[in-house]
Amino acid sequence: MNDWTQIGINVILFLIASYFLFYKSWLKALGNEVAKLSTKAQLTKLEEDVKKEFNENLESYKSKLSEELSLKIEPIKSELSKNNITHQIQFGYLHQERGKVTLELYKKIQELHSAMVNWTATLQPIIEDAEKEATERTNRVNRAMDDFRNYYIVNKLFFSAKFCEFIDSIFQVYWDKGWEFGYKQARVQSGQITQEYFNEYSQEMSKISKEIREELPKKITELEVKFRKILNVEEEE
């Protein structure tokens, strides 16, 4: 039962009890006056006087009752107002922090995707040192993977369980494809496999590269839609 429901019940009970106490007292006084009268004229005059007095007393009673109710209700309204303000402040702060986390998480998943595309590309241009540049691409992927995972884990509470499941599924694809590509790449570069395995692994690496470039962007687009809803971004006309 919420506060306003309880207030309503208390007010109704208070009004009913007050009314019957007032009405009972007034009827008793009226009975005493009627008992003293004998003529019709006297009864008629009494009826008019009673109506007037009753209305005056009723208005006075209503005014007094309104004051008493105000004294009872105002502190409760004030407390509810304070609670509402506190809730708005807390909600506003949470939404602000959630927005920061959302933007940072988006940056990190875009960096992860960019690093994975670069690392798994079938053709790699050589700027100066092929081995050094290959190592840099591998290190970039590892950093991006760890950076995204570590940041996401400590900020999951900002998102619903269902939303986290969606992010988990995307990250799992990157992780699985990265592990598979890294293993096959290491075997190919080792020169210790047969030509048959070399051809098989090379084809599978090309397939992974294509999946990362063509399929995962669709998942990121879905994620962008969810992020925009969280940030209350409205579509422009």
Secondary structure in CASP SS format (residue, H / E / C, confidence):
PFRMAT SS
TARGET T0000
AUTHOR 0000-0000-0000
METHOD secondary structure of the structure
MODEL  1
M C 1.00
N C 1.00
D H 1.00
W H 1.00
T H 1.00
Q H 1.00
I H 1.00
G H 1.00
I H 1.00
N H 1.00
V H 1.00
I H 1.00
L H 1.00
F H 1.00
L H 1.00
I H 1.00
A H 1.00
S H 1.00
Y H 1.00
F H 1.00
L H 1.00
F H 1.00
Y H 1.00
K H 1.00
S H 1.00
W H 1.00
L H 1.00
K H 1.00
A H 1.00
L H 1.00
G H 1.00
N H 1.00
E H 1.00
V H 1.00
A H 1.00
K C 1.00
L C 1.00
S C 1.00
T C 1.00
K H 1.00
A H 1.00
Q H 1.00
L H 1.00
T H 1.00
K H 1.00
L H 1.00
E H 1.00
E H 1.00
D H 1.00
V H 1.00
K H 1.00
K H 1.00
E H 1.00
F H 1.00
N H 1.00
E H 1.00
N H 1.00
L H 1.00
E H 1.00
S H 1.00
Y H 1.00
K H 1.00
S H 1.00
K H 1.00
L H 1.00
S H 1.00
E H 1.00
E H 1.00
L H 1.00
S H 1.00
L H 1.00
K H 1.00
I H 1.00
E H 1.00
P H 1.00
I H 1.00
K H 1.00
S H 1.00
E H 1.00
L H 1.00
S H 1.00
K H 1.00
N H 1.00
N H 1.00
I H 1.00
T H 1.00
H H 1.00
Q H 1.00
I H 1.00
Q H 1.00
F H 1.00
G H 1.00
Y H 1.00
L H 1.00
H H 1.00
Q H 1.00
E H 1.00
R H 1.00
G H 1.00
K H 1.00
V H 1.00
T H 1.00
L H 1.00
E H 1.00
L H 1.00
Y H 1.00
K H 1.00
K H 1.00
I H 1.00
Q H 1.00
E H 1.00
L H 1.00
H H 1.00
S H 1.00
A H 1.00
M H 1.00
V H 1.00
N H 1.00
W H 1.00
T H 1.00
A C 1.00
T C 1.00
L C 1.00
Q C 1.00
P C 1.00
I C 1.00
I C 1.00
E C 1.00
D C 1.00
A H 1.00
E H 1.00
K H 1.00
E H 1.00
A H 1.00
T H 1.00
E H 1.00
R H 1.00
T H 1.00
N H 1.00
R H 1.00
V H 1.00
N H 1.00
R H 1.00
A H 1.00
M H 1.00
D H 1.00
D H 1.00
F H 1.00
R H 1.00
N H 1.00
Y H 1.00
Y H 1.00
I H 1.00
V C 1.00
N C 1.00
K H 1.00
L H 1.00
F H 1.00
F C 1.00
S C 1.00
A H 1.00
K H 1.00
F H 1.00
C H 1.00
E H 1.00
F H 1.00
I H 1.00
D H 1.00
S H 1.00
I H 1.00
F H 1.00
Q H 1.00
V H 1.00
Y H 1.00
W H 1.00
D H 1.00
K H 1.00
G H 1.00
W H 1.00
E H 1.00
F H 1.00
G H 1.00
Y H 1.00
K H 1.00
Q H 1.00
A H 1.00
R H 1.00
V H 1.00
Q H 1.00
S H 1.00
G C 1.00
Q C 1.00
I C 1.00
T C 1.00
Q H 1.00
E H 1.00
Y H 1.00
F H 1.00
N H 1.00
E H 1.00
Y H 1.00
S H 1.00
Q H 1.00
E H 1.00
M H 1.00
S H 1.00
K H 1.00
I H 1.00
S H 1.00
K H 1.00
E H 1.00
I H 1.00
R H 1.00
E H 1.00
E C 1.00
L H 1.00
P H 1.00
K H 1.00
K H 1.00
I H 1.00
T H 1.00
E H 1.00
L H 1.00
E H 1.00
V H 1.00
K H 1.00
F H 1.00
R H 1.00
K H 1.00
I H 1.00
L C 1.00
N C 1.00
V C 1.00
E C 1.00
E C 1.00
E C 1.00
E C 1.00
END
